[in-house]
């Protein structure tokens, strides 16, 4: 299906190159250094994703959500952010996390079941991973509104998937952002499948992008496998938000090449023909062809980048697997900025149990759901 087939008149449309890397219209004229950064992050993200899947299959990582095929949507949007902007992720934004200075070892730690992986290092303006679907949307809208009231001049980029648009949180967050003119850009990575539920079962709208109109702000439709188009669309939306022009909704039309998570089998609900069709539209492949046509890409250059990425990935795996055991306190310390009385009671109970001390019967009274 061609992207333009489902484009309503009330949505802006962004595309710079087709699936063969050929320009659609004029060259956007992006700086060569930026183009090289785009290719680097897409390649690094693809290789890191592959390594995480292998670690899971070896029993060294828990259930993992791959992002292969969605690199352009993530890289283009994250590179469009200024350093003072804030990122609100879902759980599949591997390349975006790393662009925003969250080390790959943190992501590995998180999917190893270690809560320390979900603690962003100091100074990083990215919120932790949100797994419950769309819960980040109203939080991002409220956070952006707070930044507007504080006159900080930054914007928020909030990611979600097409399945997330079926949740009440999505509509509540969108409505709030529109009413209060919050400086937030909602970027829906429409990868066609919410686990085994297809996009056509999520909404009867011709696009997801047009939903922005219902809440009083622009809906933008972009070829999500075209990294330059995503960059341009996101940059313009973020700049508009920072100028006081309010929120935007971007739909990045892309495809999840692999399983929803490593606990999923996509062959049960997708055809080989569908997957082959999207393989031909792979974002890394088409951008490589475009850079080759411009005289920017060479095989030797990509080989050097691959070796660099493999070294970084190896180091990250070693760091994640050598961090050491958790202290019992760490299960309680990061739920709130300060532990509540109930959490303190629960921690005390756990410490006594671990020390083998006898616990008085009345101390076992349920407090906050801890037995």
N, C-alpha and C positions, 0 to 999 in steps of 0.2 A: 504493500500500500504506500502510495506517495503521501508525504506529509500534508501537502496542500489540499488533498481530497477532503480532509475533515476540518478545514480552516474556516471558521465563520468570519463574517465581515468585521465584527467588533473586537477582533484580536490582532495585535501586532504580530508579525511573523519574522523570525530571524533565521537565516541560513547563509553561509558563505561558501561552502564547498559541498559537492555531491559525494556519493559513496566511492567514486574513483579519484577523489582528490582534486577534481577540476573546479575552478572558480564558478560560482553562481553570481553573476553580476560583477561589480568592481571589487578589486582587491581591497580588503579592509585597511591595509597599510600598517599593520601592527609591527612594532619594533622587533628586529631579529632576535635580540636577547630574550624578549618575552616569548617568542615562538619556540626558542630552544628550551626555555623553562617549561613551557607547556608539554613539550615532547618528553622531557626528563621526568616530570611528575607522573605523566601517564604511564610511562614505561616502568618507573619505580613502583607505582601503585599496582600494576599488573603482576610484576614479579613478587612483590610482597604478598599479594592476595594468593598467588599460587603456593607460596611457601606456607602460609597459614593453613591452607587446605591440607597440604601434605602433613603438617604437624598434627592436625586433627585426626587424620587417617591413621597416624602412628600412635595415637592415644596420648599425645603430649599437649593437646589443646582441647577445650570443650567444644560445644556446638558453636559453629562460626557462620557468619553471614557474608558470603562472597560479594565482591563488587565488580568482578570482571564484566566488561561491556559497558559500564557506566562511568568510565574514567573521564570522558570528555565533560559530562555533566558536572562532575565533582571538581575537576581541575580548573575548568574554565570559570566556574562560579567562585571558587575559593581564591583564585589569583586576582579576581576583580575586587576583592575586599581590601580596604585600607587597614593599616596595623591597628587602628583604634576601633575598628568594627568588631562586633561580637558574633560568634558562630554558635548556633543551636543545632546539634546533629540529631539524627535518629540513631540507627545502629549499623548503617552500611556505608558510611562516608569515609572509608579508609584514606583515600588520597587527600581529601579535604582536611582531615585531622592532621596529617603529616605536613601539609603546606602551612598550617597554622601552628607549627612547632610542637605538636604532640608527638613524642618519639614512638616509633613502631613498637618498641618493647613495652610501652604502656598499653597499647592495644592488645598485644599478645597476652600480657598479664591479665587484662580484664577478661579475655576469653578463656584464660586458664582458671577463672573463678576467683582471682585475687582482687579484692576491692582496691588495692593500692594502684592498680592499673587505671582506675576511673577517677583518680585525683590529678587534675591537670597541674603541671609544674607552675610555680609562681610566675606571674606576669603573662600567662597565656590566656587570651581572651576567647576561650572556648568553654562551653558548658560540657559536663560529662555526657556519656552515652545515654540516650533515652530508649529503652526497649518497649515499654507499653506504648502502643501505637497512638501517635498524634498528641500525647500528653505534653510534648514540648511546645505545641503551637500556641495555646493561650499563655503559657509562661513566657515565651518569646515576645508575644504582643505586649504583655504587661511590663516586661523588662525594657522593651523599646520605648514604651510610654514614659517609664521612669527616667530613662536617659534623656528624653525630650524635655521633661520637666526640669531636669538638672542642667539643661542647655549644654550638654557635652559634645554635641555636633557629630555623633557617631551614628551608625546604623546597625541593624541586626539582620543576619541572614539565617533563616530557619529552613532546614531540610525536612522533607517527609516524602512518603511514597504515594502512589495512586490509591492504594488501599486505605491509607490514612485519611483520605478525603471522605470516606464513609463514616468516620467517627464524629460524634458530637463535638469533641474538643476542637476539631478543625473548624467547624462553623462558628463556634463560640469565639475562638481566637481571631478568625477573620472578621467577624462582626465588630468585636472590640477594637481591633486595629483600625478598621474603617471609621468607626464613630469618633475615635480619639486622634486620628491622624498619626498613628504611631510610625516611627521610622523603621519599618521592618519589611523585608522582602521574603516572601514565602516561596521556596523553590520545590516544586513537586517533581521528583524523579519518576516520571511515568514509565516504569519498566515493563508494563503490559500485564504483569501478574502479581497479585497479592497472595503469596503462597500459591494455591491452586485455583484461585478465583481470578478470572480474566478481567481486564479493565472494563469491558462492555457490561459486566455485572455490577460495577461500582456506581455508574451514573448513566443516565440517558442523555446527558449533555454531549454535544458533538466534540467538545474539548473540555478539559479541566480548567484551562486558562480562562475561559469565558466566565467562570464562577466569580472572578474578581469583580465583574461589573455589578453583580447582585449586592456586593458589599461596598460599592462606591469607589472602587479604585481599579487601575488598569489590569487587564489580563494579557499576558505576553506568552506567545507560543513560539518555541524555539526547537530547532533540530538538536536534540540532546546528544547526538553522536558527532556533532560539529563543535569542537572545543572553542574555536574563535567566535562562533555565533553565540554560544553560551556566555563567553567572557563579555562580549559587547552588550548583550541583553542585561546581564547582571550588573555590569558597571553602570549602565544608564539608570537602572532601577535603584541601585544603592545611592548614586549621586542625587537622584530626584528625592529620595527619602531624606537625605541630609540637608537638602535645600528647603525642607518643610513641605514638600508636595505629597507626603503621605506614603502609605504602603503600596506594594505591587504583588501580584501573583504571577509567577513564571512556571509554565509547564515545559519541562525538558522531555521531549519525546524520545525515549531511548529503549533499551532492552536488557533484561537480566539474562546474561548468557548462560549462567550456571544455575545451581539450585537455590531456593530461597534461603535455606541454611543447610549445613551438612547433615541435618536430620531429614532432609527432603529428597524425594525422587521426582524430578521434573518430567521424566519420561512417562509418568502416569497421566499427565494432563497436557503435554505439549507434543506436537508432531515433529518429526525429523525435518520436514519441509520448512516449517516455520523457523526452526533454529538455524537451518542452513541459510535461509533468506537473510536473517539478521547477522550471521557470520560475515556475509558479504558487505555489510554496512558497518563493520567493526570500527570504532572510533580511532584506535591506534593505527590501524592499517590505512585508513583514508587520510589521516594527518601526515603519516609517513610519506604517502604519495604526493601530497601537496608540497611538503618540504623538499622532497627530491626534485620536483618540477622547478622549485625556486632556487635550486642549487645549494640548499642549506643542509640537507641530509646526505650522509654517506654511510656505507656499511661499517667502515672503520670507526666512525664517530659513535654509532649505536653500539658497537661492540665494546667500546670504552665505557659508555654509560652503563651497559649491562654488567660489566665487571665491578664498576663502582657501586651499583645497586646491590649486587650479590654480597659484596663486602659489608655494606651497611646492614643488610638483612641478617647476615651471619652474626655480626656483633650484637644486634638487637636480640636475636634468639638466645645467645649466650647470656646476656644481661637478664633477660626475663627468667631464664631457668636457673639462675644462680642468686636470685635476690634473697633467698632464705625464707624461713617459715614466718607466718603471721603471729603477732602477739594476740592473745585473746581480746585485749582491749580494742583492737582495730576493727572488730566487728561492730562496735558500738560508737566509736569516736567520730565517725564521719557521716552519721545519719542527720544530725543537726549541728549547728555551729557550737552549741553547748549541750552536753548530755542532759536529758530530762531526768527528773527523779525516778521515773519508772525504769529508764535505761540503766541508771546507776544501781538500782536494786537488782536488775537482771544481771549486770556485770558482776556484782558481789556474789550472787548465787552461783554463777559460772565459776568464779575463782575458787570458791569453797569446794565446789564439786571436783574441780581439777586437782585441788590439793588433797582430796580424799577426806575432807573434814565432814563431821556429822552436821546435818542441816536441820534446824528446828522445824517442826511440822508447820508452824504458822508462817514460816518464811517462804514456804512453797506456794502460798496463796497466789493465784493468778494476778499478775500485774502487767498490763500492756501486752497480754497474750503470751508471755513466756512461762512455760510450765515449771 
